Amino acid sequence: MNNKLKILIFEGPDRAGKTTLKKKLIKERNDILFIDRFTGTNTVYRSIKPDREEAPESEFERLEALLNEQFPVLLVCCVAPPEVLTERIFETQEEDHFGDQREDIYQKMKILDQGFREYFNKTKFSNKILLDTSKVDEEKSLLIIKEELKKL
């Protein structure tokens, strides 16, 4: 196994906190390949965008297994309750991405939240963290990630 390069993958729905955490960690670490959205996003977003052209899920599973065998990988799956994600979307005025009706956005966030939690449970990555960013603040989330990275 290559112990020099570590891979840190962030998954989760929009406004769950992936990019915020990634940006903080990038400033501190230069020995990590950061991936913001990977196979989980492709799998889960099909549920709200069925016309999305993607590889078959079996290809994603094969890719995850291959990465897991060749590199130390940590998956960080950021989630939050649908009502929290909906509020964050309206606070940042990103409703155009999902539609402008609060109930429509809430229903999509509900589907995505469930999808990412299911993805987390079935993924082939052996090192993984599920972070509910509505319950764990940014500082604590970063500490959790850093502790898991030490174990890789």
C-alpha positions in Angstrom: 0.0 0.0 0.0 1.3 3.5 -0.8 1.6 5.3 2.5 2.7 8.6 1.1 -0.5 9.6 -0.7 -3.8 9.5 1.3 -7.1 10.1 -0.3 -9.9 12.0 1.5 -13.3 11.9 -0.2 -16.1 14.2 0.8 -19.7 13.1 0.0 -23.1 14.5 0.9 -25.9 16.7 -0.4 -25.6 20.3 -1.3 -25.0 22.6 1.7 -24.0 19.7 4.0 -20.6 21.2 4.7 -18.3 19.3 2.5 -16.5 22.2 0.8 -16.2 24.2 4.0 -14.4 21.3 5.7 -12.3 20.5 2.6 -11.1 24.2 2.3 -10.0 24.2 5.9 -8.1 20.9 5.6 -6.4 21.9 2.3 -4.6 24.8 4.1 -3.1 22.3 6.6 -2.3 19.2 4.5 -0.3 18.7 1.4 0.0 15.0 1.6 -3.6 14.3 0.8 -5.6 14.1 -2.5 -8.9 15.8 -1.7 -12.0 14.6 -3.7 -15.2 16.7 -3.4 -18.0 14.4 -4.6 -17.2 10.9 -5.9 -19.2 7.7 -6.6 -21.8 8.4 -3.8 -22.9 11.6 -5.4 -23.3 10.0 -8.8 -25.3 7.2 -7.3 -27.5 9.3 -5.0 -28.3 12.2 -7.3 -29.8 9.8 -9.8 -32.8 9.6 -7.5 -33.7 13.3 -8.1 -32.2 13.6 -11.6 -33.1 10.3 -13.3 -32.0 11.6 -16.8 -28.4 12.0 -15.5 -26.0 9.9 -17.7 -23.7 8.0 -15.4 -21.8 4.7 -15.3 -23.5 1.7 -13.9 -23.4 1.4 -10.1 -21.3 -1.8 -10.4 -18.6 0.4 -12.0 -18.6 2.7 -9.0 -18.3 -0.3 -6.6 -15.4 -1.6 -8.6 -13.7 1.8 -8.5 -14.2 2.1 -4.8 -12.7 -1.4 -4.2 -9.7 -0.6 -6.4 -9.0 2.7 -4.6 -9.5 1.0 -1.2 -6.9 -1.7 -2.2 -4.3 0.7 -3.5 -4.4 3.7 -1.2 -5.3 4.7 2.3 -8.8 6.3 1.8 -11.0 8.1 4.2 -14.6 8.8 3.2 -16.3 11.7 5.0 -20.0 11.6 4.4 -21.6 15.0 5.5 -25.3 14.9 6.2 -27.9 17.1 7.9 -31.7 16.8 8.3 -33.7 17.8 5.2 -35.1 20.9 7.0 -31.7 22.1 7.9 -30.4 21.6 4.3 -33.5 23.4 2.9 -32.9 26.4 5.2 -29.2 26.5 4.2 -30.2 26.5 0.5 -32.6 29.5 1.0 -30.0 31.3 3.2 -27.5 31.1 0.4 -30.1 31.8 -2.3 -29.3 28.6 -4.2 -32.9 27.6 -4.7 -32.6 28.0 -8.5 -30.5 24.8 -8.5 -33.4 22.8 -7.0 -36.5 24.8 -7.9 -38.0 27.7 -6.0 -40.7 26.0 -4.0 -39.6 25.3 -0.4 -41.6 22.1 -0.2 -40.1 20.8 -3.4 -36.6 21.5 -2.2 -37.4 19.9 1.2 -38.6 16.7 -0.6 -35.5 16.5 -2.7 -33.3 17.0 0.4 -35.2 14.3 2.2 -34.5 11.9 -0.7 -30.8 12.9 -0.8 -30.4 12.6 2.9 -31.8 9.1 2.9 -29.7 8.2 -0.2 -26.4 9.4 1.3 -27.1 7.6 4.6 -27.8 4.4 2.6 -24.7 4.9 0.4 -22.6 5.3 3.6 -23.8 2.0 4.9 -23.2 0.0 1.8 -20.0 1.6 0.4 -16.9 -0.5 0.0 -14.6 2.0 1.7 -13.3 0.6 4.9 -12.4 3.9 6.6 -15.4 6.2 6.8 -17.1 8.8 8.9 -20.7 9.9 8.9 -20.9 13.6 10.1 -24.2 15.2 10.8 -23.1 18.8 10.4 -26.3 20.0 12.2 -25.1 18.3 15.4 -21.3 18.5 15.1 -19.8 22.0 14.6 -17.0 22.8 12.1 -14.2 22.7 14.7 -15.3 19.3 16.1 -15.8 17.9 12.6 -12.2 18.9 11.7 -10.9 17.2 14.8 -12.8 14.0 14.1 -11.4 13.9 10.5 -7.9 14.6 11.6 -8.0 11.8 14.1 -9.2 9.4 11.5 -6.5 10.5 9.1 -3.9 9.6 11.7 -5.2 6.0 11.6 -4.7 5.6 7.9 
